[in-house]
Amino acid sequence: MLCQSQRLWGILMMLLIICAGSAGAAQTIVTHYEEDFSIFPNPEQGFYEYTDLNKLPVDIGRLREQGRTLIWGRINLEAYRNTATLPEALLHQTYQGFGIARDQGMKVIVRAAYGSKGPGGDYRSFEDPSVDIIKGHLRQLEPVFAVNADVIALFEAGFVGPWGEWHSTSIARDYDQGRDMLLSILRHTPSDRMVVVRYPYLKQRIFALRSGGYATVNAGNAYSQLPVARVGHHNDCFLSSKDDVGTYNRGGSTREQETAYLAAETLYTVYGGETCRLDSLNDCERAKEELALLHGTYLNKAYHPEVLNKWKAQGCFDEIKRRMGARLVLQQSCITETVPVGESMLVELSLENRGFASLYNPRKVQIVMRHQDLGTQLVHDTIIDPRLWKPGQRIVIQEVVELAQDMSTGSYTVHLNMPDPYPSLQGDPRYSLRCANIGVWDAHTGYNTLVDGVTVSHKQSQ
């Protein structure tokens, strides 16, 4: 199969030859890639490990060997329900937890909570701290979140309700108070990170319009800093009953209506959660269909064990593990074979996202040329936003890579690199995105190898 845009490719080649005054036709190297069906870790997605962020094991990175890169980091504020100011020791421990995550190559799903039991000894009698206390704690945590945004995958809204799940309390029941609290959480968390809420109806009510209906995320406002675009969804009783144990049917809509709403939203936001009990709904085929419909990115690896064991017994556990989040499969590339210094290399690359979801956090897309003998590199930054690579879509990348006049001649390897955009993580291959192809991943650099043997030559005399 030739490159998708072969005619455009030929026109670009002719223009570059004419502009450079070179003779002859530039040749391309066409490469086809084989899909890798193995399970491997990729940042910000997959099954997560439940942990206490303030007591994070210093060797938490061992989980990467099991294919996990996410930890669910609880910030336990139960002891400070009636304390206006959080102690410095707690803030320092939280900061240290993020530091351990960074050192160990992990990212954190953050949720703060004030416990789960009230005076009656159960969650039904639980009440939230005062609004002033919660907001004061948010203000104190804000700088800790800000300096550690690089290793924060997302926030579960938290702070309200038992377990931080936004039910049973006055704030959770009063949508005006809930709106005020969620907007406060958004203000005090990094603007490039999403905050997910527990119930579809909660987001609908919080973003209700005076004219009727509610604001939604769409292609026009996705990935902006607008509050509605930053709010995603989590379901802590995924496929566990007719209404997922109160997740749905809160506002009179049917499950089908609410999942249709979620499917449209989660095309542009993050979605995850956990299972909570056995039900015929969470049989394998339905589970895969629902994760594809709702664009599942993360799930609890430990709960509910009976559901997870059923997925293993029915044979879909590995597929779910493999497809959670984005899974990018290279298909073909066409790359200029010989390029004189000072001229341009053309790269056309096709790939497909075969995961359940798209990426939800910003990420760089680079074409890297690495000299095979000298190790010197040319890094070409594209303006591509890979969050737009939606599940099931075939993506075509076309880039013109300009070579400097003083670039070393010789043989080069061309790579696709998708590093984390934060400078603190850009050089760490554990935070780069790996394509699901055999023989392309370089674990030392975090690069996906496209082709060997591109030659950079001396410029021909006119």
N, C-alpha and C positions, 0 to 999 in steps of 0.2 A: 504494500500500500504506500503510495507516494504521500508526501506531506500534504496536509489538508489544503493549504493555500499555495499550491505549487505555482500558479500563475503569478500571484503577488510576489512570491519568492523570486521568480525569474526576473520580474520587473525591477525589484530592489537590487538584485545582483547587477543587472545591466546599468542601472543608475550609478551604483558604486564604482563600477569599472570605468564608466565614462567620466565621472567626477575625478577619479584618481588618475585617469589617463593611462590605465594599464591595458595591456593586450591580452587577448584570450579570454576564455570563459572560466569563471571560478567554479570549482567542483565542490560538492557537498558530501559529507559523510552521513549516511542514513543508518540509524541504529534502532533496532526493535528490542523491547525489554520484556522479560519474563516475570510474571506476577509471583510474589512470595506469599504463601498462605500461612506462614508461621506466625506465632504470637510474639511480639516484642514490645518493649516500652516506648511510648511516645508521650511527650509532655502534655499535661493539663487535661488528660482524659483517661477513662478506663475505670476499673474497680479501685475503690479507695480503702485506705486503712483508717479506722476510727482511732483517734488519739486525743490526748490532752496536750494542747499546744504548749502549756506552761511546764510540762514534764516530758518533753519529747526525748526519746532515746537518741543518744548521740550516734548510734549506728543505724538509724532508720533507713538509710540508703540501701540496706540489704534487701529491701522490698523490690528494688529494681531488678534483681535477679529473678523475681517471680512475675516480672512484667508490669509492676505497678510504679507509678510516678506521682500519685496523688495521696495526700493525707487529709483527713477530715479533722481539723484542729479546733477543738473546743476551747473557748476561753471561759473558765468557770468563775462566775461572779456571785455565786450563791452566798458567800460569806460577807458580801458587801451590799446586800439589799438595802440596808438602812444607813449606808456610809456615803456621804456626799463626795468624798475624794478617795479615789483608788490609791492604795499604797504604792510607793515607788518600787518596792520589791516585786509586786505583781507586774507592773509595766516592764520592769527589767527582764523578768522571766519570760514574758510574752515576746519581747525583743529577741531574747536568746533563742527562743523556739524557732522564730523565723530564720535566725542565723544558722541553726542546725539544719533546717530544711534546705537552705541555700548550699551549705557545705556538702550535703548528702545528695544533691541533685533532685530534690523533690519540690513540689508545689503544694500549696495549702488551700483547702476549702475552709473558710473561717466562719465559725458561728459562736457568738457569745450568748450565754444563757444564765439565768438566775436560779437554776434548779428546776425541780419538777413537782415537789410536794408542798402542800399548804398545811395549815393548822390541823386539818382533818386527817392528815397522813397520806393523802392521795392527790392526784393532779387536779381533781375537781374543785378542791378548796384552795388551790394555788392562786395568789394574786400578785400582780406585778409591783415592783417598787414604784415610787412616785415618778411621774414624767420628768420632773426636775433632776432627780437622781440619775435616771437613765441617760438623759441628755448630757449631764455633767460627765458621766463616764465615757460617753461617746467623744466628747471634746478632748478628754485625756488620752483616749486611744488613737485619736486621729493622727498625731505625729508618728506614732509607732507604725500604723498602717501605711502612712505616706512613705517612710524611708524603706519599707519592706514590700512595696507594691510589686517589685520584680518577682517575688516568690509567692505572691497571692494569686491563686487561680481565679477565685470568685468568692463572694460572700453569700452565705445563706442568711436571710434578714436577721433572724435571732432576736435577742433582747426582750421580746414580748411573748408571754404565755409560757406554760410548762415546757421544758426542753427548748425554749425559744421557737416554738412551733405556731405561734399566733392563733391560739384557740383558748376558750374557756375563761378569759379575763375581760375586764371592762375595756381595756384598750383594744383587744382583739375584736370585741363585739361592736364597738363604736367606730364606724368607718371614718368619721371625721378625725378622731384621735389617731386612728391607724394611719390615715393619710399624713398627718403631721409628723408622726413618728418615722414612717418610711422615708419621707422627704429629708428628715434629719439624718437618718442613716446614710442616704445618698450624699448629703452635703459633707459628711465626715469620713467618707471612704474615697479612695482614689477614683478620679473621674473616668479612668480607662478600665475600670473593673465593674463587672455586673453584680447585681444583688438579686438573689432569687427568692420568691415568696412561695408559701406552702399551698395556697389554694387559688385556682383560676378566678373564682368569684371575688376574692380579695383584691386582686389587681384590677379587675373590672370596676369595682366600687371605688377604689382609690383614684383611678383615672377616669371617673365618670365625667361626662360633659354636661354643661348646663342645658345644652340644646337637646339632650337625650343621648343614650348610648354611651360609649366610652372610647378613649383614645387607644390606639393599637400601634404596634411596631410594624413597619412595612419597608419596602425597598427604598422609599424616599427619606426615611429618618433613621434607618438602621445604622448602628455603630456610631451614632452621634452622642453628644453628652446630654441630650434631652432625657429627663427622668424616665419617661415611658420606654425609651430605647435601652436603658440600662437595667431594666427590671425583667428578669427571666423567671423560671418556674422550677420548683422541685416537688416531688410526690414521695412522701415517706411511707406510703402503703401501695406501692405500684402493683396494679392488677391483683388486688387482694380481696375484692368483693364487688358487688354490683355498682357501688359508688366509691370504691377504693377507701372504705372506712371513713366516709365523710369528706373525702377530697372533692367529690362532685355533688351535684344536685343541691347546692347551698342556696342558689338564687332562683330556683324554679326551672333552670335549663336542664335538658337531658344530658346524659353522659356523652352521647354522640355530638350534641351541640358544643359542649365544653371541650371535647377532644379536638373538634374541628377548629375551635378558637386557638387551642394550644398548638396545633399543627402549624397554623399560620404564623403564630408568634415565634415558635422555636426554630423556624427557618432562619431567624435573625438573632435569637437569644439562646442562652444555654439552658439545658434541661437535664435533670438527674434526680437522684433520691435513693430509695431503698425499698425492698420488698418487706412485708410484715407478717404474712401468714399464708398457708397453703390455700389455694382455691383453684377451681378448674380453669379460671381465667388466665392463670399464669402457667398453663401448659406451654410447651416450647413454641409451637407455631404461632399462637396468639401473642406470646411475649415478643417474638421477633417482629411480628407485624406492628405491634404497639410501639416498640423502640424505633422502628423505621418511621412510623407515622409522626411520632412526637420528637424525633431527632435526639435520641438518647446519647448523652455524653459521659455520664458517670453514675455508678451504683456502689452501694456498700458491699464489700467483699465478704462480710461476715453475717449479714442479716438480710433476710431470714434464712437460717441454715437449711431448713426443710425445702424451701423454694429453690435455693441454689443447688441442693443435692438432686432435686427433681430435674433441673435443667441438665445436670451431668448425666443422670440416668436416661433421660429422653434424648440426649445427644446434641443439645444446642449450646451448652455452656461455652465451649471453645469458640463457636461462631459469634456468640454475643460478646465475648471478651475481645475477639479480634476486631469486631465492627463498631464497638462503642467509640463515639467521637468521629473524627475524620480519618479516613484511610486512603491515602493518595497512591495511585498506581500509575507509574510511568508506562506509556504505550510506545511512543516513537519520538525520535528527534532527528532533525536535519540541521547540520552545523557546517559552516564553511570549512573546507579542508586545509587550505593554505591562505594565509593572510599576511600581506606585507606590513611592516611597521608603519604606524601612522594612518592605516586604513581601518576598515570595519569588518568584524565577523558577524554573520547573521546566525541567529539561533531560533529555530522553531521547534517547539516542544509540545507534545500532546500528553495529557494525563486524564485520569478519571478518579473521582471521589467515590469509593465503594464502601464508605462507612455509613453509619446511621445519621451522622450530623456533619455540620461544617465547623470550622474553627470559630471560636468566639472571642478570643483576645487578639490584639494586633500582632503581626509577625512580619518580618522582612522576607523578601524574595530576592535572591542574588544569583547572578551567573559568575562563577569564579573560574579563572584560568590559572592553572598552577604549572610552572615550568618543571618538567620531569627530572631534570638534572640539578638545577639551581635551587628549586623550591620557592622561587619568587612567585608572587601572585598578582593578578589583576582582579579586583573585585568590582563588579558592575552592579550597582544598586538599581533595581527596577522600581516603578511606582505601582506595582501590582498589589492589590489587597487580597490575600488568599482566603479571607473570610467569605469572599464572594463565590468560592468554589463549592457549590452546593452538592448534596448527595445525589448520585446517579447522573451527574452532568459530566460531559466530556469537555475538558478545558484545553484551549490552545494558547500557548504563550509565544509571542513573536518579539524578539529583542534584537536591536542593533548595538553591538558592543564595540566601542571605539578603542583602538589600540594607540598608545602613546608613541611618539616618534623615537623615544629612547628605550623602548621595551626590548628586553633581551630576546634575541632570535633563538630558535630551537623548537623542540617538541613540547607540546602542552597537553595536559589533561583538563577537560572542561567539566565543571560540576554545577549542580543545582544546590544552593544552600538556602535553608529557611530557618535562620537563627531567631532567638528571642530578641525583641527590639531594645530591651534594656541593656545599656553598656556593660553593666555588671555581669551579665549572662551571655553576651554575644560570642565570646570566645570559648564557651563551655559546651562541648558537643552533646552533653546530657540534655541540654535545653533546645537543641536543634531538632527539626522535624525529619523523621526518616520515612522514605518512600517504601512501599511494600513491593519491592522488586528484588530478584535474586542477583547478588553480585554488585550492587551499586553502593551500599552503605559503607562509609569509612568511619568507624567508631572513634578514631583518633582526632578527626577534624569536625565530624558532624556533617560532612558533605555527602551528597548523593552523586555518584560519578555518572556522567552522561557519555563521555567518549574519551578515548586516548588517541594520541597521534595527530592532533591539530598542529600544523606547522606555522610558526611566525617566521617570516623570511625578511631578508633585506629588501628595501624598496628598490624597484627597478628604475634605472635611469630613464629620463624622458627622451 
